[in-house]
Amino acid sequence: MRDLFTIALIWSTVRLSTPLILAALGGLFSERSGIINIALEGKMLAGAFTAAAVTYAADSKLHLGAASPWVGLLAGMSAGIFIAAIYAIVCIRYKADQVVSGTAINILMFGLPAFLSGAFFLSSGSTPQIPRDRLIPFTPLVIALLLLLLTGICWYVLYRTPFGLRLRSVGENPEAADAAGVSVSRIRYSGVLIAGALAGIGGAYLSIGQSSLFTRNMTSGRGFIALAALIFGKWRPVQTLLACLLFGFTEAVSIQMVPYLLTIIVLAGFIGSSRPPRALGIPYQKEK
């Protein structure tokens, strides 16, 4: 049993948990505002493909050198925000079914990166290899510290700022929030866009941090696992972080099916005991 908890395993857990934590913390803002985040997988795929393609182009075409992965990271985040903006407009402005809309985005992003990769790089299976010295240069210790810092920031914003109070009130009782002068639509747009930014960064980490190229469907369900971790963590930042670390640990010990089985167990067993925001998934129609 002691052999399980080696330094190498701890660092591996952090590395594998990183994209889950980023996506789950992003999804936290969206879901606490009342918008279901089924589309996390699609946002991660958008971030992963865009980051890899832009990093490769920035290095090989624009010759930006060491700045290339940072340009790619910014592009991946922007791609996540772009997909999130589409999702937000469809769900908030046009009040489409959030689960159906999120599923449609996921399906779109399963195929679109392969099409674009074939068009730009003549290979639908993957983007070109990026040199190792042009990847995000974070060490596991730095990543761990940044994730702890990010979780602390999310907790502070959610529970200690006026924006966080408005976000939670919109997710719980949008009618009361609207009566108090809070713009329900604006808060929900903000929550979904924050989710897109963090999910895009999580996808970018997969392609230009953990790997050195984008491969077809490289997220492998991590967006859904992040959503399960968010539910397991009862829509709270610290608990969500711990849930993601648990999923990362099961993957790190190479029990390949455990993260997916654990996802099913969490969704089946904890969805009833965890109370989601009361207005989650319910479009808001402002009274005239």
PyMOL commands that set and color helices and strands:
alter all, ss='L'
color gray80, all
select helices_A, chain A and resi 2-4+7-32+40-60+65-93+98-121+132-134+140-160+162-172+174-179+184-210+222-232+237-252+258-269
alter helices_A, ss='H'
color red, helices_A
deselect
rebuild
show_as cartoon
